Amino acid sequence: MAQDFINYKDSATGTTPVVVHTANSNDTVISIRLANIHASSAISVSCYITNGSNYYLIKNAPIPLGGSLELIDGGSKIVLISSDALTVVSDLAASLDSVVSAVDAISA
């Protein structure tokens, strides 16, 4: 059986929440990397799953200038069910890049 690995990316996210990925089946998220791309300041970021309510994976986490934050560590995984939306937001305009790696489906 082959696994369908997928990357979802968003660049220069700011103060308006952005949906990086909406699950269309039961997807397994294996990595969430958030990077500070602001030219001169640390940022605070939040990442959450939306499906009727917001379920935070991290809230108002600081990322130093030039730094990044990996939300899934040590082989952990997050399962998104159909219609779950993985959302990110920063406290500064055009300051956050996001890369989400997932297994979309299992195929024969």
Biopython code that builds the backbone (N, CA, C, O; Angstrom):
import numpy as np
from Bio.PDB.StructureBuilder import StructureBuilder

atoms = [
    (1, "MET", "N", (0.836, -1.178, 0.000)),
    (1, "MET", "CA", (0.000, 0.000, 0.000)),
    (1, "MET", "C", (0.882, 1.243, 0.000)),
    (1, "MET", "O", (1.850, 1.338, 0.754)),
    (2, "ALA", "N", (0.531, 2.177, -0.849)),
    (2, "ALA", "CA", (1.257, 3.442, -0.911)),
    (2, "ALA", "C", (0.529, 4.483, -0.070)),
    (2, "ALA", "O", (-0.693, 4.438, 0.078)),
    (3, "GLN", "N", (1.287, 5.406, 0.471)),
    (3, "GLN", "CA", (0.694, 6.504, 1.229)),
    (3, "GLN", "C", (0.841, 7.780, 0.414)),
    (3, "GLN", "O", (1.881, 8.017, -0.200)),
    (4, "ASP", "N", (-0.199, 8.596, 0.410)),
    (4, "ASP", "CA", (-0.181, 9.859, -0.309)),
    (4, "ASP", "C", (0.257, 10.972, 0.634)),
    (4, "ASP", "O", (-0.547, 11.505, 1.398)),
    (5, "PHE", "N", (1.554, 11.319, 0.572)),
    (5, "PHE", "CA", (2.081, 12.405, 1.386)),
    (5, "PHE", "C", (1.842, 13.716, 0.655)),
    (5, "PHE", "O", (2.059, 13.813, -0.553)),
    (6, "ILE", "N", (1.392, 14.725, 1.396)),
    (6, "ILE", "CA", (1.043, 16.011, 0.808)),
    (6, "ILE", "C", (1.625, 17.118, 1.685)),
    (6, "ILE", "O", (1.698, 16.976, 2.906)),
    (7, "ASN", "N", (2.042, 18.227, 1.054)),
    (7, "ASN", "CA", (2.417, 19.441, 1.774)),
    (7, "ASN", "C", (1.399, 20.520, 1.478)),
    (7, "ASN", "O", (0.979, 20.695, 0.334)),
    (8, "TYR", "N", (1.011, 21.234, 2.498)),
    (8, "TYR", "CA", (0.147, 22.403, 2.357)),
    (8, "TYR", "C", (0.946, 23.585, 2.865)),
    (8, "TYR", "O", (1.541, 23.518, 3.940)),
    (9, "LYS", "N", (0.964, 24.674, 2.098)),
    (9, "LYS", "CA", (1.808, 25.809, 2.445)),
    (9, "LYS", "C", (1.017, 27.111, 2.395)),
    (9, "LYS", "O", (0.066, 27.248, 1.626)),
    (10, "ASP", "N", (1.425, 28.055, 3.221)),
    (10, "ASP", "CA", (0.901, 29.403, 3.143)),
    (10, "ASP", "C", (2.039, 30.359, 3.458)),
    (10, "ASP", "O", (2.864, 30.096, 4.334)),
    (11, "SER", "N", (2.074, 31.471, 2.733)),
    (11, "SER", "CA", (3.164, 32.433, 2.873)),
    (11, "SER", "C", (2.635, 33.790, 3.305)),
    (11, "SER", "O", (1.570, 34.228, 2.869)),
    (12, "ALA", "N", (3.384, 34.434, 4.153)),
    (12, "ALA", "CA", (3.129, 35.818, 4.573)),
    (12, "ALA", "C", (1.761, 36.001, 5.230)),
    (12, "ALA", "O", (1.067, 36.983, 4.967)),
    (13, "THR", "N", (1.384, 35.063, 6.074)),
    (13, "THR", "CA", (0.154, 35.205, 6.852)),
    (13, "THR", "C", (0.325, 36.354, 7.823)),
    (13, "THR", "O", (1.416, 36.599, 8.337)),
    (14, "GLY", "N", (-0.765, 37.052, 8.064)),
    (14, "GLY", "CA", (-0.731, 38.164, 9.003)),
    (14, "GLY", "C", (-1.785, 38.030, 10.079)),
    (14, "GLY", "O", (-1.955, 36.965, 10.671)),
    (15, "THR", "N", (-2.497, 39.129, 10.329)),
    (15, "THR", "CA", (-3.430, 39.190, 11.449)),
    (15, "THR", "C", (-4.823, 38.639, 11.124)),
    (15, "THR", "O", (-5.675, 38.539, 12.007)),
    (16, "THR", "N", (-5.048, 38.291, 9.879)),
    (16, "THR", "CA", (-6.298, 37.630, 9.489)),
    (16, "THR", "C", (-6.054, 36.124, 9.450)),
    (16, "THR", "O", (-5.158, 35.677, 8.733)),
    (17, "PRO", "N", (-6.817, 35.330, 10.193)),
    (17, "PRO", "CA", (-6.604, 33.876, 10.185)),
    (17, "PRO", "C", (-6.705, 33.297, 8.773)),
    (17, "PRO", "O", (-7.552, 33.704, 7.978)),
    (18, "VAL", "N", (-5.824, 32.338, 8.480)),
    (18, "VAL", "CA", (-5.764, 31.691, 7.169)),
    (18, "VAL", "C", (-5.900, 30.184, 7.364)),
    (18, "VAL", "O", (-5.224, 29.595, 8.208)),
    (19, "VAL", "N", (-6.771, 29.573, 6.585)),
    (19, "VAL", "CA", (-6.911, 28.116, 6.595)),
    (19, "VAL", "C", (-5.816, 27.539, 5.696)),
    (19, "VAL", "O", (-5.822, 27.771, 4.487)),
    (20, "VAL", "N", (-4.889, 26.798, 6.273)),
    (20, "VAL", "CA", (-3.800, 26.186, 5.518)),
    (20, "VAL", "C", (-4.284, 24.900, 4.852)),
    (20, "VAL", "O", (-3.860, 24.574, 3.743)),
    (21, "HIS", "N", (-5.173, 24.172, 5.529)),
    (21, "HIS", "CA", (-5.671, 22.908, 4.983)),
    (21, "HIS", "C", (-7.033, 22.590, 5.569)),
    (21, "HIS", "O", (-7.255, 22.734, 6.771)),
    (22, "THR", "N", (-7.947, 22.153, 4.704)),
    (22, "THR", "CA", (-9.232, 21.627, 5.147)),
    (22, "THR", "C", (-9.287, 20.154, 4.766)),
    (22, "THR", "O", (-9.129, 19.799, 3.598)),
    (23, "ALA", "N", (-9.507, 19.318, 5.739)),
    (23, "ALA", "CA", (-9.527, 17.867, 5.493)),
    (23, "ALA", "C", (-10.757, 17.494, 4.672)),
    (23, "ALA", "O", (-11.866, 17.955, 4.940)),
    (24, "ASN", "N", (-10.536, 16.644, 3.659)),
    (24, "ASN", "CA", (-11.654, 16.141, 2.865)),
    (24, "ASN", "C", (-11.920, 14.663, 3.163)),
    (24, "ASN", "O", (-12.809, 14.043, 2.579)),
    (25, "SER", "N", (-11.141, 14.130, 4.067)),
    (25, "SER", "CA", (-11.291, 12.755, 4.553)),
    (25, "SER", "C", (-10.621, 12.726, 5.918)),
    (25, "SER", "O", (-10.366, 13.782, 6.498)),
    (26, "ASN", "N", (-10.335, 11.560, 6.434)),
    (26, "ASN", "CA", (-9.567, 11.491, 7.673)),
    (26, "ASN", "C", (-8.093, 11.588, 7.316)),
    (26, "ASN", "O", (-7.491, 10.620, 6.851)),
    (27, "ASP", "N", (-7.515, 12.771, 7.538)),
    (27, "ASP", "CA", (-6.119, 13.044, 7.207)),
    (27, "ASP", "C", (-5.264, 13.000, 8.466)),
    (27, "ASP", "O", (-5.733, 13.338, 9.553)),
    (28, "THR", "N", (-4.010, 12.582, 8.318)),
    (28, "THR", "CA", (-3.073, 12.548, 9.437)),
    (28, "THR", "C", (-2.002, 13.604, 9.217)),
    (28, "THR", "O", (-1.240, 13.532, 8.253)),
    (29, "VAL", "N", (-1.942, 14.581, 10.107)),
    (29, "VAL", "CA", (-0.925, 15.632, 10.041)),
    (29, "VAL", "C", (0.311, 15.125, 10.768)),
    (29, "VAL", "O", (0.244, 14.720, 11.929)),
    (30, "ILE", "N", (1.449, 15.153, 10.064)),
    (30, "ILE", "CA", (2.682, 14.640, 10.654)),
    (30, "ILE", "C", (3.697, 15.739, 10.958)),
    (30, "ILE", "O", (4.703, 15.489, 11.622)),
    (31, "SER", "N", (3.432, 16.972, 10.466)),
    (31, "SER", "CA", (4.341, 18.066, 10.751)),
    (31, "SER", "C", (3.630, 19.395, 10.541)),
    (31, "SER", "O", (2.897, 19.568, 9.567)),
    (32, "ILE", "N", (3.848, 20.326, 11.454)),
    (32, "ILE", "CA", (3.406, 21.709, 11.294)),
    (32, "ILE", "C", (4.602, 22.591, 11.644)),
    (32, "ILE", "O", (5.034, 22.630, 12.797)),
    (33, "ARG", "N", (5.126, 23.285, 10.666)),
    (33, "ARG", "CA", (6.269, 24.185, 10.881)),
    (33, "ARG", "C", (5.805, 25.610, 10.625)),
    (33, "ARG", "O", (5.273, 25.914, 9.557)),
    (34, "LEU", "N", (6.009, 26.490, 11.613)),
    (34, "LEU", "CA", (5.646, 27.896, 11.519)),
    (34, "LEU", "C", (6.934, 28.710, 11.601)),
    (34, "LEU", "O", (7.717, 28.539, 12.535)),
    (35, "ALA", "N", (7.157, 29.599, 10.624)),
    (35, "ALA", "CA", (8.404, 30.366, 10.553)),
    (35, "ALA", "C", (8.133, 31.867, 10.562)),
    (35, "ALA", "O", (7.236, 32.357, 9.877)),
    (36, "ASN", "N", (8.921, 32.577, 11.347)),
    (36, "ASN", "CA", (8.849, 34.037, 11.403)),
    (36, "ASN", "C", (9.626, 34.613, 10.230)),
    (36, "ASN", "O", (10.842, 34.444, 10.147)),
    (37, "ILE", "N", (8.922, 35.302, 9.310)),
    (37, "ILE", "CA", (9.588, 35.922, 8.156)),
    (37, "ILE", "C", (9.581, 37.446, 8.257)),
    (37, "ILE", "O", (9.938, 38.129, 7.297)),
    (38, "HIS", "N", (9.181, 37.984, 9.407)),
    (38, "HIS", "CA", (9.142, 39.437, 9.585)),
    (38, "HIS", "C", (10.565, 39.993, 9.515)),
    (38, "HIS", "O", (11.516, 39.330, 9.931)),
    (39, "ALA", "N", (10.702, 41.182, 9.001)),
    (39, "ALA", "CA", (12.028, 41.773, 8.785)),
    (39, "ALA", "C", (12.702, 42.244, 10.062)),
    (39, "ALA", "O", (13.929, 42.333, 10.107)),
    (40, "SER", "N", (11.932, 42.550, 11.106)),
    (40, "SER", "CA", (12.589, 43.174, 12.248)),
    (40, "SER", "C", (11.999, 42.881, 13.622)),
    (40, "SER", "O", (12.342, 43.570, 14.583)),
    (41, "SER", "N", (11.128, 41.889, 13.751)),
    (41, "SER", "CA", (10.468, 41.701, 15.038)),
    (41, "SER", "C", (10.115, 40.244, 15.311)),
    (41, "SER", "O", (9.901, 39.453, 14.392)),
    (42, "ALA", "N", (10.062, 39.912, 16.598)),
    (42, "ALA", "CA", (9.487, 38.629, 17.017)),
    (42, "ALA", "C", (7.987, 38.686, 16.761)),
    (42, "ALA", "O", (7.412, 39.771, 16.675)),
    (43, "ILE", "N", (7.350, 37.523, 16.637)),
    (43, "ILE", "CA", (5.906, 37.459, 16.428)),
    (43, "ILE", "C", (5.283, 36.493, 17.428)),
    (43, "ILE", "O", (5.973, 35.682, 18.046)),
    (44, "SER", "N", (3.975, 36.595, 17.574)),
    (44, "SER", "CA", (3.204, 35.623, 18.341)),
    (44, "SER", "C", (2.227, 34.969, 17.385)),
    (44, "SER", "O", (1.558, 35.644, 16.603)),
    (45, "VAL", "N", (2.150, 33.634, 17.454)),
    (45, "VAL", "CA", (1.321, 32.904, 16.501)),
    (45, "VAL", "C", (0.362, 31.967, 17.225)),
    (45, "VAL", "O", (0.605, 31.540, 18.354)),
    (46, "SER", "N", (-0.729, 31.666, 16.539)),
    (46, "SER", "CA", (-1.675, 30.668, 17.015)),
    (46, "SER", "C", (-1.970, 29.723, 15.868)),
    (46, "SER", "O", (-1.960, 30.116, 14.702)),
    (47, "CYS", "N", (-2.235, 28.465, 16.215)),
    (47, "CYS", "CA", (-2.610, 27.449, 15.246)),
    (47, "CYS", "C", (-3.728, 26.644, 15.895)),
    (47, "CYS", "O", (-3.610, 26.190, 17.033)),
    (48, "TYR", "N", (-4.819, 26.475, 15.145)),
    (48, "TYR", "CA", (-5.958, 25.777, 15.721)),
    (48, "TYR", "C", (-6.750, 25.048, 14.650)),
    (48, "TYR", "O", (-6.638, 25.332, 13.457)),
    (49, "ILE", "N", (-7.555, 24.099, 15.114)),
    (49, "ILE", "CA", (-8.470, 23.361, 14.253)),
    (49, "ILE", "C", (-9.848, 23.969, 14.448)),
    (49, "ILE", "O", (-10.303, 24.163, 15.575)),
    (50, "THR", "N", (-10.506, 24.268, 13.337)),
    (50, "THR", "CA", (-11.856, 24.811, 13.376)),
    (50, "THR", "C", (-12.825, 23.786, 12.811)),
    (50, "THR", "O", (-12.635, 23.278, 11.706)),
    (51, "ASN", "N", (-13.854, 23.491, 13.574)),
    (51, "ASN", "CA", (-14.962, 22.655, 13.114)),
    (51, "ASN", "C", (-16.132, 22.958, 14.049)),
    (51, "ASN", "O", (-16.455, 22.180, 14.946)),
    (52, "GLY", "N", (-16.748, 24.096, 13.813)),
    (52, "GLY", "CA", (-17.810, 24.569, 14.700)),
    (52, "GLY", "C", (-17.286, 25.442, 15.817)),
    (52, "GLY", "O", (-17.923, 26.435, 16.169)),
    (53, "SER", "N", (-16.156, 25.103, 16.378)),
    (53, "SER", "CA", (-15.452, 25.877, 17.400)),
    (53, "SER", "C", (-13.970, 25.861, 17.061)),
    (53, "SER", "O", (-13.539, 25.146, 16.156)),
    (54, "ASN", "N", (-13.196, 26.653, 17.790)),
    (54, "ASN", "CA", (-11.739, 26.646, 17.631)),
    (54, "ASN", "C", (-11.127, 25.760, 18.702)),
    (54, "ASN", "O", (-11.435, 25.893, 19.887)),
    (55, "TYR", "N", (-10.244, 24.842, 18.266)),
    (55, "TYR", "CA", (-9.521, 23.940, 19.166)),
    (55, "TYR", "C", (-8.035, 24.205, 18.976)),
    (55, "TYR", "O", (-7.441, 23.772, 17.989)),
    (56, "TYR", "N", (-7.444, 24.910, 19.913)),
    (56, "TYR", "CA", (-6.068, 25.384, 19.760)),
    (56, "TYR", "C", (-5.046, 24.267, 19.913)),
    (56, "TYR", "O", (-5.111, 23.462, 20.842)),
    (57, "LEU", "N", (-4.102, 24.238, 18.980)),
    (57, "LEU", "CA", (-2.907, 23.413, 19.114)),
    (57, "LEU", "C", (-1.841, 24.209, 19.844)),
    (57, "LEU", "O", (-1.054, 23.659, 20.614)),
    (58, "ILE", "N", (-1.822, 25.520, 19.592)),
    (58, "ILE", "CA", (-0.958, 26.444, 20.317)),
    (58, "ILE", "C", (-1.571, 27.834, 20.193)),
    (58, "ILE", "O", (-2.152, 28.170, 19.161)),
    (59, "LYS", "N", (-1.442, 28.642, 21.249)),
    (59, "LYS", "CA", (-2.066, 29.964, 21.255)),
    (59, "LYS", "C", (-1.069, 31.013, 21.721)),
    (59, "LYS", "O", (-0.466, 30.892, 22.787)),
    (60, "ASN", "N", (-0.909, 32.045, 20.902)),
    (60, "ASN", "CA", (-0.034, 33.185, 21.202)),
    (60, "ASN", "C", (1.399, 32.769, 21.542)),
    (60, "ASN", "O", (2.004, 33.302, 22.472)),
    (61, "ALA", "N", (1.926, 31.821, 20.787)),
    (61, "ALA", "CA", (3.297, 31.339, 21.024)),
    (61, "ALA", "C", (4.296, 32.291, 20.375)),
    (61, "ALA", "O", (4.117, 32.677, 19.220)),
    (62, "PRO", "N", (5.335, 32.671, 21.095)),
    (62, "PRO", "CA", (6.329, 33.572, 20.513)),
    (62, "PRO", "C", (7.282, 32.826, 19.568)),
    (62, "PRO", "O", (7.698, 31.701, 19.843)),
    (63, "ILE", "N", (7.612, 33.475, 18.459)),
    (63, "ILE", "CA", (8.662, 32.978, 17.564)),
    (63, "ILE", "C", (9.636, 34.136, 17.375)),
    (63, "ILE", "O", (9.242, 35.191, 16.878)),
    (64, "PRO", "N", (10.903, 33.962, 17.761)),
    (64, "PRO", "CA", (11.866, 35.051, 17.640)),
    (64, "PRO", "C", (12.168, 35.392, 16.183)),
    (64, "PRO", "O", (11.902, 34.598, 15.281)),
    (65, "LEU", "N", (12.714, 36.555, 15.971)),
    (65, "LEU", "CA", (13.126, 37.002, 14.644)),
    (65, "LEU", "C", (14.018, 35.944, 14.001)),
    (65, "LEU", "O", (15.028, 35.547, 14.582)),
    (66, "GLY", "N", (13.652, 35.487, 12.813)),
    (66, "GLY", "CA", (14.429, 34.482, 12.099)),
    (66, "GLY", "C", (14.226, 33.059, 12.591)),
    (66, "GLY", "O", (14.889, 32.138, 12.113)),
    (67, "GLY", "N", (13.330, 32.870, 13.529)),
    (67, "GLY", "CA", (13.126, 31.545, 14.124)),
    (67, "GLY", "C", (11.920, 30.826, 13.552)),
    (67, "GLY", "O", (11.177, 31.361, 12.729)),
    (68, "SER", "N", (11.749, 29.579, 14.020)),
    (68, "SER", "CA", (10.587, 28.793, 13.618)),
    (68, "SER", "C", (10.133, 27.940, 14.794)),
    (68, "SER", "O", (10.830, 27.806, 15.800)),
    (69, "LEU", "N", (8.940, 27.368, 14.636)),
    (69, "LEU", "CA", (8.340, 26.545, 15.678)),
    (69, "LEU", "C", (7.775, 25.295, 15.030)),
    (69, "LEU", "O", (7.000, 25.379, 14.077)),
    (70, "GLU", "N", (8.163, 24.134, 15.545)),
    (70, "GLU", "CA", (7.632, 22.850, 15.074)),
    (70, "GLU", "C", (6.593, 22.406, 16.100)),
    (70, "GLU", "O", (6.914, 22.223, 17.274)),
    (71, "LEU", "N", (5.338, 22.232, 15.652)),
    (71, "LEU", "CA", (4.263, 21.910, 16.592)),
    (71, "LEU", "C", (4.103, 20.430, 16.876)),
    (71, "LEU", "O", (3.535, 20.065, 17.905)),
    (72, "ILE", "N", (4.585, 19.569, 15.997)),
    (72, "ILE", "CA", (4.448, 18.130, 16.213)),
    (72, "ILE", "C", (5.843, 17.561, 16.406)),
    (72, "ILE", "O", (6.720, 17.743, 15.562)),
    (73, "ASP", "N", (6.042, 16.866, 17.527)),
    (73, "ASP", "CA", (7.381, 16.442, 17.896)),
    (73, "ASP", "C", (7.384, 14.972, 18.306)),
    (73, "ASP", "O", (6.377, 14.458, 18.794)),
    (74, "GLY", "N", (8.485, 14.313, 18.112)),
    (74, "GLY", "CA", (8.689, 12.970, 18.636)),
    (74, "GLY", "C", (7.766, 11.901, 18.081)),
    (74, "GLY", "O", (7.402, 10.967, 18.794)),
    (75, "GLY", "N", (7.386, 12.027, 16.820)),
    (75, "GLY", "CA", (6.541, 11.008, 16.214)),
    (75, "GLY", "C", (5.052, 11.174, 16.480)),
    (75, "GLY", "O", (4.250, 10.339, 16.061)),
    (76, "SER", "N", (4.679, 12.236, 17.167)),
    (76, "SER", "CA", (3.252, 12.497, 17.395)),
    (76, "SER", "C", (2.556, 12.797, 16.081)),
    (76, "SER", "O", (3.203, 13.147, 15.094)),
    (77, "LYS", "N", (1.247, 12.662, 16.066)),
    (77, "LYS", "CA", (0.445, 12.946, 14.889)),
    (77, "LYS", "C", (-0.868, 13.577, 15.331)),
    (77, "LYS", "O", (-1.289, 13.431, 16.478)),
    (78, "ILE", "N", (-1.509, 14.282, 14.397)),
    (78, "ILE", "CA", (-2.826, 14.858, 14.646)),
    (78, "ILE", "C", (-3.743, 14.370, 13.536)),
    (78, "ILE", "O", (-3.403, 14.469, 12.357)),
    (79, "VAL", "N", (-4.891, 13.850, 13.906)),
    (79, "VAL", "CA", (-5.859, 13.383, 12.920)),
    (79, "VAL", "C", (-6.897, 14.482, 12.707)),
    (79, "VAL", "O", (-7.489, 14.994, 13.657)),
    (80, "LEU", "N", (-7.102, 14.827, 11.447)),
    (80, "LEU", "CA", (-8.158, 15.757, 11.072)),
    (80, "LEU", "C", (-9.270, 14.945, 10.419)),
    (80, "LEU", "O", (-9.020, 14.161, 9.503)),
    (81, "ILE", "N", (-10.488, 15.134, 10.891)),
    (81, "ILE", "CA", (-11.614, 14.458, 10.246)),
    (81, "ILE", "C", (-12.182, 15.382, 9.178)),
    (81, "ILE", "O", (-11.891, 16.578, 9.165)),
    (82, "SER", "N", (-12.983, 14.835, 8.294)),
    (82, "SER", "CA", (-13.537, 15.594, 7.188)),
    (82, "SER", "C", (-14.156, 16.912, 7.676)),
    (82, "SER", "O", (-14.931, 16.930, 8.632)),
    (83, "SER", "N", (-13.804, 17.992, 7.013)),
    (83, "SER", "CA", (-14.258, 19.364, 7.284)),
    (83, "SER", "C", (-13.475, 20.080, 8.380)),
    (83, "SER", "O", (-13.708, 21.269, 8.596)),
    (84, "ASP", "N", (-12.556, 19.413, 9.083)),
    (84, "ASP", "CA", (-11.679, 20.123, 10.015)),
    (84, "ASP", "C", (-10.784, 21.061, 9.221)),
    (84, "ASP", "O", (-10.201, 20.663, 8.213)),
    (85, "ALA", "N", (-10.674, 22.300, 9.672)),
    (85, "ALA", "CA", (-9.825, 23.289, 9.010)),
    (85, "ALA", "C", (-8.661, 23.653, 9.918)),
    (85, "ALA", "O", (-8.863, 24.100, 11.047)),
    (86, "LEU", "N", (-7.436, 23.460, 9.424)),
    (86, "LEU", "CA", (-6.234, 23.823, 10.167)),
    (86, "LEU", "C", (-5.914, 25.283, 9.854)),
    (86, "LEU", "O", (-5.640, 25.634, 8.707)),
    (87, "THR", "N", (-5.950, 26.124, 10.878)),
    (87, "THR", "CA", (-5.894, 27.573, 10.712)),
    (87, "THR", "C", (-4.696, 28.149, 11.457)),
    (87, "THR", "O", (-4.354, 27.692, 12.547)),
    (88, "VAL", "N", (-4.056, 29.168, 10.852)),
    (88, "VAL", "CA", (-2.931, 29.861, 11.481)),
    (88, "VAL", "C", (-3.173, 31.364, 11.442)),
    (88, "VAL", "O", (-3.897, 31.867, 10.583)),
    (89, "VAL", "N", (-2.556, 32.076, 12.387)),
    (89, "VAL", "CA", (-2.641, 33.532, 12.429)),
    (89, "VAL", "C", (-1.434, 34.062, 13.202)),
    (89, "VAL", "O", (-0.907, 33.389, 14.088)),
    (90, "SER", "N", (-1.007, 35.270, 12.856)),
    (90, "SER", "CA", (0.103, 35.954, 13.524)),
    (90, "SER", "C", (-0.405, 37.270, 14.097)),
    (90, "SER", "O", (-1.487, 37.738, 13.743)),
    (91, "ASP", "N", (0.385, 37.859, 14.983)),
    (91, "ASP", "CA", (0.002, 39.160, 15.535)),
    (91, "ASP", "C", (0.539, 40.329, 14.709)),
    (91, "ASP", "O", (0.231, 41.483, 15.006)),
    (92, "LEU", "N", (1.347, 40.043, 13.663)),
    (92, "LEU", "CA", (1.883, 41.092, 12.791)),
    (92, "LEU", "C", (1.572, 40.783, 11.334)),
    (92, "LEU", "O", (1.516, 39.618, 10.943)),
    (93, "ALA", "N", (1.374, 41.800, 10.546)),
    (93, "ALA", "CA", (1.053, 41.633, 9.123)),
    (93, "ALA", "C", (2.186, 40.944, 8.378)),
    (93, "ALA", "O", (3.362, 41.194, 8.645)),
    (94, "ALA", "N", (1.823, 40.075, 7.441)),
    (94, "ALA", "CA", (2.761, 39.437, 6.499)),
    (94, "ALA", "C", (4.026, 38.914, 7.189)),
    (94, "ALA", "O", (5.138, 39.212, 6.754)),
    (95, "SER", "N", (3.855, 38.134, 8.262)),
    (95, "SER", "CA", (5.008, 37.754, 9.077)),
    (95, "SER", "C", (5.203, 36.252, 9.274)),
    (95, "SER", "O", (6.183, 35.845, 9.900)),
    (96, "LEU", "N", (4.303, 35.420, 8.761)),
    (96, "LEU", "CA", (4.328, 34.000, 9.094)),
    (96, "LEU", "C", (4.237, 33.126, 7.850)),
    (96, "LEU", "O", (3.321, 33.281, 7.042)),
    (97, "ASP", "N", (5.182, 32.210, 7.698)),
    (97, "ASP", "CA", (5.094, 31.153, 6.690)),
    (97, "ASP", "C", (4.739, 29.857, 7.413)),
    (97, "ASP", "O", (5.204, 29.601, 8.524)),
    (98, "SER", "N", (3.902, 29.043, 6.757)),
    (98, "SER", "CA", (3.457, 27.774, 7.344)),
    (98, "SER", "C", (3.642, 26.638, 6.355)),
    (98, "SER", "O", (3.349, 26.779, 5.167)),
    (99, "VAL", "N", (4.133, 25.507, 6.855)),
    (99, "VAL", "CA", (4.217, 24.285, 6.048)),
    (99, "VAL", "C", (3.622, 23.160, 6.877)),
    (99, "VAL", "O", (4.057, 22.898, 7.998)),
    (100, "VAL", "N", (2.623, 22.500, 6.311)),
    (100, "VAL", "CA", (1.953, 21.385, 6.972)),
    (100, "VAL", "C", (2.163, 20.154, 6.103)),
    (100, "VAL", "O", (1.839, 20.169, 4.915)),
    (101, "SER", "N", (2.704, 19.089, 6.687)),
    (101, "SER", "CA", (2.880, 17.827, 5.969)),
    (101, "SER", "C", (1.861, 16.838, 6.513)),
    (101, "SER", "O", (1.656, 16.735, 7.723)),
    (102, "ALA", "N", (1.219, 16.103, 5.588)),
    (102, "ALA", "CA", (0.147, 15.209, 5.997)),
    (102, "ALA", "C", (0.126, 13.968, 5.116)),
    (102, "ALA", "O", (0.672, 13.948, 4.013)),
    (103, "VAL", "N", (-0.520, 12.943, 5.639)),
    (103, "VAL", "CA", (-0.851, 11.762, 4.843)),
    (103, "VAL", "C", (-2.326, 11.929, 4.503)),
    (103, "VAL", "O", (-3.184, 11.908, 5.385)),
    (104, "ASP", "N", (-2.612, 12.095, 3.206)),
    (104, "ASP", "CA", (-3.965, 12.396, 2.766)),
    (104, "ASP", "C", (-4.838, 11.149, 2.748)),
    (104, "ASP", "O", (-6.002, 11.201, 3.144)),
    (105, "ALA", "N", (-4.288, 10.038, 2.293)),
    (105, "ALA", "CA", (-5.097, 8.828, 2.178)),
    (105, "ALA", "C", (-4.177, 7.628, 2.024)),
    (105, "ALA", "O", (-2.995, 7.770, 1.710)),
    (106, "ILE", "N", (-4.722, 6.469, 2.245)),
    (106, "ILE", "CA", (-4.002, 5.226, 1.997)),
    (106, "ILE", "C", (-4.561, 4.647, 0.706)),
    (106, "ILE", "O", (-5.775, 4.511, 0.550)),
    (107, "SER", "N", (-3.664, 4.307, -0.221)),
    (107, "SER", "CA", (-4.132, 3.747, -1.489)),
    (107, "SER", "C", (-3.471, 2.410, -1.756)),
    (107, "SER", "O", (-2.420, 2.102, -1.194)),
    (108, "ALA", "N", (-4.081, 1.631, -2.603)),
    (108, "ALA", "CA", (-3.566, 0.302, -2.925)),
    (108, "ALA", "C", (-2.450, 0.384, -3.946)),
    (108, "ALA", "O", (-1.894, -0.642, -4.337)),
]
sb = StructureBuilder()
sb.init_structure("model")
sb.init_model(0)
sb.init_chain("A")
sb.init_seg("    ")
for serial, (resi, resn, name, xyz) in enumerate(atoms, 1):
    if name == "N":
        sb.init_residue(resn, " ", resi, " ")
    sb.init_atom(name, np.array(xyz, "f"), 0.0, 1.0, " ", f" {name:<3s}", serial, name[0])
structure = sb.get_structure()
